[in-house]
Amino acid sequence: MPTKTKISVAVITYNQEDTIAQTLDSILCQQGDFELELVIGEDCSTDRTLTICRQFADKYPGQVKLLSGPVNLGITANYFRTLKACTGDFIGDIAGDDFYCDDSALNKQLNYMLEHPEVGVMGSNGYRYYVRQDRKEPGLNPAITIESDKAREFYFSANYSGGVYFKPVGMMIRHNMLDFIDFDEIVRRQLPVEDYPIQAIWSQHTHFACLPDLLVTYRIYKESATFVSFEHPKYLSYHHGLADTRRYLNELFPEDACFTEQQLQDYEFYKEFLLYLHRLQYREAKQLMKRYEYLAAEPHYRQARRFMCSWLHFIAFHFYKEQVYHKHGIDEL
């Protein structure tokens, strides 16, 4: 009698006592012809999250694997630890504040990947749930087939403007995708996000696909990592880290490097300039311009220079950018 395909679902969680039970229930109620393993990476929460996770591990011994410890690892290290603990042929991935809204989600993804062995990364379509507004909208990732897959072009094109090809919720990968990632090196470099570099690396080795079915619900908060605001203490280190991520990808795939060091420094300059603009710190912005004079030919530097002619120009640019910020969030700046 043939052995059933094994799916592991990796869940990372920290201080999510209000949502983690719904997440875990949505995994354990999945229906399909497969064996299910649930691996929880609990990152030293200060609320009841660990207690709730232990209750699930005690209720489903042998099926639920709980990883915990005395030290907070941070999102990236915890995520990688959890992925590496998965033993399934396929690995699903969902955060502790998101949940599957279709009991056949894993089975639908699995069947597609079994029928298309060239697909190594499977995304999910679903709902965006804006928590503060209590508003839910369909549309998370576009439907993508092998023929329409442009993941490699998305990440390794001079037109890349940030973000990820698939939202990091409800993905499924083949276990061998882990072999392409040097997890320890990404942690050592302290890259600020985990999804961008690993998806970019995978795009060099496999195809991506995504079903049109609404399979997951993705909770969105203002405090989510995607929306690192000017007030966030890690605003600058976050954007320097994104530039370092690109440098890392350039090292791995030099023939496909699409941004020069000058362009990356121009990006870092502009993010710092926007911070001074937000704070109305004209003098600091002028000092920054002087420090980066060698970027005079780069587009972001040229744009900033146009609005440094006088304090009034600076003020006008400030109010324009603030309007954009409030309308779209930090990613649009």
Contacts in CASP RR format, 6 or more apart in sequence:
PFRMAT RR
TARGET T0000
AUTHOR 0000-0000-0000
METHOD contacts of the structure
MODEL  1
MPTKTKISVAVITYNQEDTIAQTLDSILCQQGDFELELVIGEDCSTDRTL
TICRQFADKYPGQVKLLSGPVNLGITANYFRTLKACTGDFIGDIAGDDFY
CDDSALNKQLNYMLEHPEVGVMGSNGYRYYVRQDRKEPGLNPAITIESDK
AREFYFSANYSGGVYFKPVGMMIRHNMLDFIDFDEIVRRQLPVEDYPIQA
IWSQHTHFACLPDLLVTYRIYKESATFVSFEHPKYLSYHHGLADTRRYLN
ELFPEDACFTEQQLQDYEFYKEFLLYLHRLQYREAKQLMKRYEYLAAEPH
YRQARRFMCSWLHFIAFHFYKEQVYHKHGIDEL
4 33 0 8 1.000
4 34 0 8 1.000
4 35 0 8 1.000
5 33 0 8 1.000
5 34 0 8 1.000
5 35 0 8 1.000
5 89 0 8 1.000
5 90 0 8 1.000
5 110 0 8 1.000
5 114 0 8 1.000
6 34 0 8 1.000
6 35 0 8 1.000
6 36 0 8 1.000
6 37 0 8 1.000
6 87 0 8 1.000
6 88 0 8 1.000
6 89 0 8 1.000
6 90 0 8 1.000
7 34 0 8 1.000
7 35 0 8 1.000
7 36 0 8 1.000
7 37 0 8 1.000
7 88 0 8 1.000
7 89 0 8 1.000
7 90 0 8 1.000
7 91 0 8 1.000
7 92 0 8 1.000
7 106 0 8 1.000
7 110 0 8 1.000
7 172 0 8 1.000
8 37 0 8 1.000
8 38 0 8 1.000
8 39 0 8 1.000
8 86 0 8 1.000
8 87 0 8 1.000
8 88 0 8 1.000
8 90 0 8 1.000
8 91 0 8 1.000
8 92 0 8 1.000
9 27 0 8 1.000
9 36 0 8 1.000
9 37 0 8 1.000
9 38 0 8 1.000
9 39 0 8 1.000
9 91 0 8 1.000
9 92 0 8 1.000
9 93 0 8 1.000
9 94 0 8 1.000
9 106 0 8 1.000
10 39 0 8 1.000
10 41 0 8 1.000
10 79 0 8 1.000
10 82 0 8 1.000
10 83 0 8 1.000
10 85 0 8 1.000
10 86 0 8 1.000
10 91 0 8 1.000
10 92 0 8 1.000
10 93 0 8 1.000
10 94 0 8 1.000
11 20 0 8 1.000
11 23 0 8 1.000
11 24 0 8 1.000
11 27 0 8 1.000
11 38 0 8 1.000
11 39 0 8 1.000
11 40 0 8 1.000
11 41 0 8 1.000
11 82 0 8 1.000
11 94 0 8 1.000
11 95 0 8 1.000
11 96 0 8 1.000
12 40 0 8 1.000
12 41 0 8 1.000
12 43 0 8 1.000
12 75 0 8 1.000
12 78 0 8 1.000
12 79 0 8 1.000
12 82 0 8 1.000
12 95 0 8 1.000
12 96 0 8 1.000
13 20 0 8 1.000
13 23 0 8 1.000
13 40 0 8 1.000
13 41 0 8 1.000
13 42 0 8 1.000
13 43 0 8 1.000
13 45 0 8 1.000
13 49 0 8 1.000
13 53 0 8 1.000
13 95 0 8 1.000
13 96 0 8 1.000
13 97 0 8 1.000
14 42 0 8 1.000
14 43 0 8 1.000
14 44 0 8 1.000
14 45 0 8 1.000
14 49 0 8 1.000
14 72 0 8 1.000
14 74 0 8 1.000
14 75 0 8 1.000
14 78 0 8 1.000
15 45 0 8 1.000
15 46 0 8 1.000
15 47 0 8 1.000
15 49 0 8 1.000
16 23 0 8 1.000
16 45 0 8 1.000
16 49 0 8 1.000
16 96 0 8 1.000
16 97 0 8 1.000
17 45 0 8 1.000
17 47 0 8 1.000
17 48 0 8 1.000
17 49 0 8 1.000
17 52 0 8 1.000
19 96 0 8 1.000
19 97 0 8 1.000
19 99 0 8 1.000
19 219 0 8 1.000
20 49 0 8 1.000
20 52 0 8 1.000
20 53 0 8 1.000
20 96 0 8 1.000
20 97 0 8 1.000
21 52 0 8 1.000
21 56 0 8 1.000
22 99 0 8 1.000
23 94 0 8 1.000
23 95 0 8 1.000
23 96 0 8 1.000
23 97 0 8 1.000
23 98 0 8 1.000
23 99 0 8 1.000
24 38 0 8 1.000
24 40 0 8 1.000
24 53 0 8 1.000
24 56 0 8 1.000
24 64 0 8 1.000
25 99 0 8 1.000
26 99 0 8 1.000
26 100 0 8 1.000
26 101 0 8 1.000
27 36 0 8 1.000
27 38 0 8 1.000
27 94 0 8 1.000
27 100 0 8 1.000
28 36 0 8 1.000
28 38 0 8 1.000
28 56 0 8 1.000
28 60 0 8 1.000
28 63 0 8 1.000
28 64 0 8 1.000
29 103 0 8 1.000
30 36 0 8 1.000
30 100 0 8 1.000
30 103 0 8 1.000
30 104 0 8 1.000
30 105 0 8 1.000
30 106 0 8 1.000
30 107 0 8 1.000
31 103 0 8 1.000
31 104 0 8 1.000
31 107 0 8 1.000
32 104 0 8 1.000
32 106 0 8 1.000
32 107 0 8 1.000
33 107 0 8 1.000
34 106 0 8 1.000
34 107 0 8 1.000
34 110 0 8 1.000
36 63 0 8 1.000
36 106 0 8 1.000
37 63 0 8 1.000
37 65 0 8 1.000
37 86 0 8 1.000
37 87 0 8 1.000
37 88 0 8 1.000
38 56 0 8 1.000
38 60 0 8 1.000
38 63 0 8 1.000
38 64 0 8 1.000
38 65 0 8 1.000
39 65 0 8 1.000
39 67 0 8 1.000
39 82 0 8 1.000
39 85 0 8 1.000
39 86 0 8 1.000
40 53 0 8 1.000
40 56 0 8 1.000
40 57 0 8 1.000
40 64 0 8 1.000
40 65 0 8 1.000
40 66 0 8 1.000
40 67 0 8 1.000
40 82 0 8 1.000
41 66 0 8 1.000
41 67 0 8 1.000
41 68 0 8 1.000
41 78 0 8 1.000
41 81 0 8 1.000
41 82 0 8 1.000
42 49 0 8 1.000
42 50 0 8 1.000
42 53 0 8 1.000
42 66 0 8 1.000
42 67 0 8 1.000
42 68 0 8 1.000
42 69 0 8 1.000
43 68 0 8 1.000
43 72 0 8 1.000
43 73 0 8 1.000
43 74 0 8 1.000
43 75 0 8 1.000
43 78 0 8 1.000
44 50 0 8 1.000
44 68 0 8 1.000
44 69 0 8 1.000
44 70 0 8 1.000
44 71 0 8 1.000
44 72 0 8 1.000
44 73 0 8 1.000
50 68 0 8 1.000
53 66 0 8 1.000
53 68 0 8 1.000
54 66 0 8 1.000
56 64 0 8 1.000
56 66 0 8 1.000
57 64 0 8 1.000
57 65 0 8 1.000
57 66 0 8 1.000
65 85 0 8 1.000
67 81 0 8 1.000
67 82 0 8 1.000
67 85 0 8 1.000
73 81 0 8 1.000
75 194 0 8 1.000
75 225 0 8 1.000
76 186 0 8 1.000
76 187 0 8 1.000
76 191 0 8 1.000
76 192 0 8 1.000
76 193 0 8 1.000
76 194 0 8 1.000
77 187 0 8 1.000
79 194 0 8 1.000
80 181 0 8 1.000
80 183 0 8 1.000
80 186 0 8 1.000
80 187 0 8 1.000
80 194 0 8 1.000
83 91 0 8 1.000
83 93 0 8 1.000
83 178 0 8 1.000
83 183 0 8 1.000
84 178 0 8 1.000
84 183 0 8 1.000
86 175 0 8 1.000
88 175 0 8 1.000
89 174 0 8 1.000
89 175 0 8 1.000
90 109 0 8 1.000
90 110 0 8 1.000
90 113 0 8 1.000
90 172 0 8 1.000
90 173 0 8 1.000
90 174 0 8 1.000
90 175 0 8 1.000
91 172 0 8 1.000
91 173 0 8 1.000
91 174 0 8 1.000
91 175 0 8 1.000
91 177 0 8 1.000
91 178 0 8 1.000
92 106 0 8 1.000
92 109 0 8 1.000
92 170 0 8 1.000
92 171 0 8 1.000
92 172 0 8 1.000
92 173 0 8 1.000
93 168 0 8 1.000
93 169 0 8 1.000
93 170 0 8 1.000
93 171 0 8 1.000
93 172 0 8 1.000
93 173 0 8 1.000
94 100 0 8 1.000
94 169 0 8 1.000
94 170 0 8 1.000
94 216 0 8 1.000
95 168 0 8 1.000
95 169 0 8 1.000
97 219 0 8 1.000
98 169 0 8 1.000
98 170 0 8 1.000
98 216 0 8 1.000
98 217 0 8 1.000
98 218 0 8 1.000
98 219 0 8 1.000
99 216 0 8 1.000
99 217 0 8 1.000
100 106 0 8 1.000
100 170 0 8 1.000
100 215 0 8 1.000
100 216 0 8 1.000
100 217 0 8 1.000
101 126 0 8 1.000
101 127 0 8 1.000
101 214 0 8 1.000
101 215 0 8 1.000
101 216 0 8 1.000
101 217 0 8 1.000
102 108 0 8 1.000
102 213 0 8 1.000
102 214 0 8 1.000
102 215 0 8 1.000
102 216 0 8 1.000
105 124 0 8 1.000
105 170 0 8 1.000
105 213 0 8 1.000
105 215 0 8 1.000
105 216 0 8 1.000
106 172 0 8 1.000
108 211 0 8 1.000
108 213 0 8 1.000
108 215 0 8 1.000
109 122 0 8 1.000
109 123 0 8 1.000
109 124 0 8 1.000
109 172 0 8 1.000
109 211 0 8 1.000
109 215 0 8 1.000
110 172 0 8 1.000
112 119 0 8 1.000
112 122 0 8 1.000
112 209 0 8 1.000
112 211 0 8 1.000
113 119 0 8 1.000
113 120 0 8 1.000
113 122 0 8 1.000
113 172 0 8 1.000
113 174 0 8 1.000
113 209 0 8 1.000
116 146 0 8 1.000
116 207 0 8 1.000
116 209 0 8 1.000
118 146 0 8 1.000
118 206 0 8 1.000
118 207 0 8 1.000
119 146 0 8 1.000
119 206 0 8 1.000
119 207 0 8 1.000
119 208 0 8 1.000
119 209 0 8 1.000
120 173 0 8 1.000
120 174 0 8 1.000
120 177 0 8 1.000
120 202 0 8 1.000
120 206 0 8 1.000
120 207 0 8 1.000
120 208 0 8 1.000
121 151 0 8 1.000
121 166 0 8 1.000
121 171 0 8 1.000
121 172 0 8 1.000
121 173 0 8 1.000
121 177 0 8 1.000
121 199 0 8 1.000
121 202 0 8 1.000
121 206 0 8 1.000
121 207 0 8 1.000
121 208 0 8 1.000
121 209 0 8 1.000
122 171 0 8 1.000
122 172 0 8 1.000
122 173 0 8 1.000
122 208 0 8 1.000
122 209 0 8 1.000
122 210 0 8 1.000
122 211 0 8 1.000
123 141 0 8 1.000
123 144 0 8 1.000
123 166 0 8 1.000
123 170 0 8 1.000
123 171 0 8 1.000
123 172 0 8 1.000
123 208 0 8 1.000
123 209 0 8 1.000
123 210 0 8 1.000
123 211 0 8 1.000
124 140 0 8 1.000
124 141 0 8 1.000
124 166 0 8 1.000
124 167 0 8 1.000
124 169 0 8 1.000
124 170 0 8 1.000
124 171 0 8 1.000
124 172 0 8 1.000
124 210 0 8 1.000
124 211 0 8 1.000
124 215 0 8 1.000
124 216 0 8 1.000
125 138 0 8 1.000
125 139 0 8 1.000
125 140 0 8 1.000
125 141 0 8 1.000
125 142 0 8 1.000
125 143 0 8 1.000
125 210 0 8 1.000
125 211 0 8 1.000
125 212 0 8 1.000
125 213 0 8 1.000
125 214 0 8 1.000
125 215 0 8 1.000
125 216 0 8 1.000
126 138 0 8 1.000
126 139 0 8 1.000
126 140 0 8 1.000
126 141 0 8 1.000
126 213 0 8 1.000
126 214 0 8 1.000
126 215 0 8 1.000
126 216 0 8 1.000
126 217 0 8 1.000
126 218 0 8 1.000
127 136 0 8 1.000
127 137 0 8 1.000
127 138 0 8 1.000
127 139 0 8 1.000
127 140 0 8 1.000
127 214 0 8 1.000
127 216 0 8 1.000
127 217 0 8 1.000
127 218 0 8 1.000
128 136 0 8 1.000
128 137 0 8 1.000
128 138 0 8 1.000
128 139 0 8 1.000
128 140 0 8 1.000
128 218 0 8 1.000
128 220 0 8 1.000
129 135 0 8 1.000
129 136 0 8 1.000
129 217 0 8 1.000
129 218 0 8 1.000
129 219 0 8 1.000
129 220 0 8 1.000
130 136 0 8 1.000
130 137 0 8 1.000
130 220 0 8 1.000
131 219 0 8 1.000
131 220 0 8 1.000
131 221 0 8 1.000
132 221 0 8 1.000
132 222 0 8 1.000
136 217 0 8 1.000
138 214 0 8 1.000
139 214 0 8 1.000
140 167 0 8 1.000
140 169 0 8 1.000
140 214 0 8 1.000
140 216 0 8 1.000
140 218 0 8 1.000
141 166 0 8 1.000
141 167 0 8 1.000
141 210 0 8 1.000
142 210 0 8 1.000
143 210 0 8 1.000
143 211 0 8 1.000
143 212 0 8 1.000
144 208 0 8 1.000
144 209 0 8 1.000
144 210 0 8 1.000
145 209 0 8 1.000
146 207 0 8 1.000
146 209 0 8 1.000
149 207 0 8 1.000
149 208 0 8 1.000
149 209 0 8 1.000
151 165 0 8 1.000
151 199 0 8 1.000
151 202 0 8 1.000
151 203 0 8 1.000
151 207 0 8 1.000
151 208 0 8 1.000
152 203 0 8 1.000
152 204 0 8 1.000
154 160 0 8 1.000
154 165 0 8 1.000
154 203 0 8 1.000
155 165 0 8 1.000
155 199 0 8 1.000
155 200 0 8 1.000
155 203 0 8 1.000
155 249 0 8 1.000
156 200 0 8 1.000
156 203 0 8 1.000
156 204 0 8 1.000
156 249 0 8 1.000
156 253 0 8 1.000
156 256 0 8 1.000
156 258 0 8 1.000
157 258 0 8 1.000
158 258 0 8 1.000
158 259 0 8 1.000
160 258 0 8 1.000
160 259 0 8 1.000
162 196 0 8 1.000
162 242 0 8 1.000
162 331 0 8 1.000
163 196 0 8 1.000
163 331 0 8 1.000
164 195 0 8 1.000
164 196 0 8 1.000
164 199 0 8 1.000
165 199 0 8 1.000
165 203 0 8 1.000
165 208 0 8 1.000
166 199 0 8 1.000
166 208 0 8 1.000
166 210 0 8 1.000
167 218 0 8 1.000
168 194 0 8 1.000
168 195 0 8 1.000
169 216 0 8 1.000
169 218 0 8 1.000
170 215 0 8 1.000
170 216 0 8 1.000
173 202 0 8 1.000
174 206 0 8 1.000
177 202 0 8 1.000
177 205 0 8 1.000
177 206 0 8 1.000
180 201 0 8 1.000
180 202 0 8 1.000
180 204 0 8 1.000
180 205 0 8 1.000
181 198 0 8 1.000
181 201 0 8 1.000
185 248 0 8 1.000
186 194 0 8 1.000
186 197 0 8 1.000
186 198 0 8 1.000
186 248 0 8 1.000
189 244 0 8 1.000
189 248 0 8 1.000
190 241 0 8 1.000
191 197 0 8 1.000
191 241 0 8 1.000
191 244 0 8 1.000
191 245 0 8 1.000
191 248 0 8 1.000
192 225 0 8 1.000
192 234 0 8 1.000
192 237 0 8 1.000
192 238 0 8 1.000
192 241 0 8 1.000
192 242 0 8 1.000
192 245 0 8 1.000
193 225 0 8 1.000
193 242 0 8 1.000
193 245 0 8 1.000
196 242 0 8 1.000
196 245 0 8 1.000
197 245 0 8 1.000
197 248 0 8 1.000
197 249 0 8 1.000
200 249 0 8 1.000
201 249 0 8 1.000
201 252 0 8 1.000
202 208 0 8 1.000
204 253 0 8 1.000
204 256 0 8 1.000
220 226 0 8 1.000
221 227 0 8 1.000
222 229 0 8 1.000
226 331 0 8 1.000
227 329 0 8 1.000
227 330 0 8 1.000
227 331 0 8 1.000
228 234 0 8 1.000
228 235 0 8 1.000
228 238 0 8 1.000
228 239 0 8 1.000
228 330 0 8 1.000
229 235 0 8 1.000
229 329 0 8 1.000
229 330 0 8 1.000
230 274 0 8 1.000
230 275 0 8 1.000
230 278 0 8 1.000
230 279 0 8 1.000
230 325 0 8 1.000
230 330 0 8 1.000
232 238 0 8 1.000
235 271 0 8 1.000
235 275 0 8 1.000
236 271 0 8 1.000
236 272 0 8 1.000
236 275 0 8 1.000
239 267 0 8 1.000
239 268 0 8 1.000
239 271 0 8 1.000
240 268 0 8 1.000
240 271 0 8 1.000
242 267 0 8 1.000
243 264 0 8 1.000
243 265 0 8 1.000
243 267 0 8 1.000
243 268 0 8 1.000
246 259 0 8 1.000
246 264 0 8 1.000
247 261 0 8 1.000
247 264 0 8 1.000
249 257 0 8 1.000
250 257 0 8 1.000
250 259 0 8 1.000
262 295 0 8 1.000
262 298 0 8 1.000
263 298 0 8 1.000
265 292 0 8 1.000
265 295 0 8 1.000
265 298 0 8 1.000
266 295 0 8 1.000
266 298 0 8 1.000
266 299 0 8 1.000
266 300 0 8 1.000
266 301 0 8 1.000
267 300 0 8 1.000
269 288 0 8 1.000
269 292 0 8 1.000
269 295 0 8 1.000
269 298 0 8 1.000
269 300 0 8 1.000
269 301 0 8 1.000
269 304 0 8 1.000
270 300 0 8 1.000
270 301 0 8 1.000
270 303 0 8 1.000
270 304 0 8 1.000
272 288 0 8 1.000
273 285 0 8 1.000
273 288 0 8 1.000
273 289 0 8 1.000
273 300 0 8 1.000
273 304 0 8 1.000
274 321 0 8 1.000
274 333 0 8 1.000
276 282 0 8 1.000
276 284 0 8 1.000
276 285 0 8 1.000
276 288 0 8 1.000
277 285 0 8 1.000
277 314 0 8 1.000
277 317 0 8 1.000
277 318 0 8 1.000
277 321 0 8 1.000
278 318 0 8 1.000
278 321 0 8 1.000
278 322 0 8 1.000
278 325 0 8 1.000
280 314 0 8 1.000
280 315 0 8 1.000
280 318 0 8 1.000
282 311 0 8 1.000
282 314 0 8 1.000
285 304 0 8 1.000
285 308 0 8 1.000
285 314 0 8 1.000
286 308 0 8 1.000
289 301 0 8 1.000
289 304 0 8 1.000
289 305 0 8 1.000
289 308 0 8 1.000
292 301 0 8 1.000
295 301 0 8 1.000
296 302 0 8 1.000
296 305 0 8 1.000
306 313 0 8 1.000
307 313 0 8 1.000
307 314 0 8 1.000
307 316 0 8 1.000
307 317 0 8 1.000
308 314 0 8 1.000
321 333 0 8 1.000
324 332 0 8 1.000
324 333 0 8 1.000
325 332 0 8 1.000
325 333 0 8 1.000
END
